[in-house]
């Protein structure tokens, strides 16, 4: 019987080609988008779970009273508290080898030199602590000796190809020499920790606080006994702050433990050396995926029930010759199952070609395997389930038709208003309107990020990074660059977008006074030309200031001047930091050094120093070409004897939102699909309603109705549905996007114009669909229509 019914269904689908193509198109698009989103969400939720002990690993983060969250703790703090807390089974630390903005380090081996990201120093237990795999080497002994290094398989290919790398020398930053002791498999893309090179240096994590009067911050991970209460462990860590010699610096710090598997989506901090996402983004993707799936199912129901108006005689004859209601229901549900399974197979084929694009866009490694359990579950189990769901209502509706009415008339009996069908289309419109509003808000925010005044002028600014091995040559490099045609200015400074140097400042020498005003600050080191080169605006300058900052002289941002009430007595009062008294000789407008997700911090410009000389910022003429930068690069290589590199500040700012840009493109694509599917559903409703109103339209034409009035009659219902759907979608869309917008401290003001534009756009799209059918019916000869009965 099933075989017979399958033949009937296949014949019917071949006979009704237009119906089959339109219906299949809606299902395929909806299921393809849903499958792609499901794979994306599955990948996001799988981060860091491949480690054997992932559930027992935690990351130590600091929540400072003044500075908020940071991802590091003092380099050797764990050495003080770990031995006193029995529930800490083990720990591992990571420290980026280079503090450059993108984390790249100069690597030289086998006669080749490149800049490489993902280089870290670590404890010797790295490959025992985590679940990363070694291709060559023993996890317990690969770091048995100091000055040993493990490189990834991809880095080995760059330097050594197929030749042996173990035992070969590798040089970092031209001076640090290591011996390769192991080859590691590249970290999976669903790993938060991404490395290409791991170096072990025995003395590195030993703090020399007494001699250096400071400490390095590192990333600390703990392995805690599973039965232990994490809050208790965090409390014990905070109670250990009086153990190190630098305990005075830890008084305002509060340490928390973030589960290893949650650092990707649920971390409380914004900045990290590793890529992170936000669970709100994943929730939005889940919402879009489910919405598109529901739209596809509703679209199928509407198309099937609309096409039933063309099959009334067939259904009636089946009932007359003895077909039972159960048989009609089974036939219709089987048809739906065949359609959904076939659509899923095509959706898999489409995603097989789309996944590489998705991986490149979001830097992922999502795989799609036709011979996996996932394929079987999605195509057959899920396909059958969706087929049952989609075919249930059309089957019930068709099986309820009265045989006598069906064989004597080619339209449904009057009295049926089609309220359920209208509600389904209204539901489609509402979901599409919500998605359109979501994309409109994201688009407005992305435009805002591009156009927001950052307090300086990033256009035509190019940075050439410095390294600590060549401090004596920085001024020579600057002087030679200024002689190049097309260079309008240059400054040696520590201004790097995305790298914020934090410190503290006070209005009293004794910072323990009860009425002392204090603030965390962003420290920027700059030479004489810094302010003019980057385009920061002065609000006030001291008469004695001649453009050059002397020792203990500073320029402060406007917000800090207001917080400290610097000009309360007419002249700026002195400020203090850990090094003593500071003289304020200028006030400038606040400027950003981080993304707009972070609140702008009070900024203080200090005189340039060897430690603060991180790059030369060059302002080039807008008309110059790449030749000017190449000329600067030649000077760079000549002076520093290392490959030249540079980055544009405006491109650097765009990189802050690279993840959001990729997600926005996906949101836009999926929303376009959702709207297209909704319009397909509108085609079904238009065909159905126009079929019912053909005689009414003909009678009105006989009585003298104009084409305009007939078009209004046929389309007013859809326009009303669009308006009503947007009345619901506006608050729903705003609510859905509130948490996403909250991640940006600086964000666009969402006004009524955005919603009006979105609704107008959707109205135009619906009219473009309905007007074709409406014109077709309005142009029919009334005599031909009325003669049909």
Order of alpha helices (4+ residues) and beta strands (2+ residues): alpha-alpha-beta-beta-beta-alpha-beta-beta-beta-beta-alpha-beta-beta-alpha-beta-beta-beta-alpha-beta-alpha-beta-alpha-alpha-alpha-alpha-alpha-alpha-alpha-beta-alpha-beta-beta-beta-alpha-beta-beta-alpha-beta-beta-beta-beta-alpha-beta-alpha-alpha-alpha-alpha-alpha-alpha
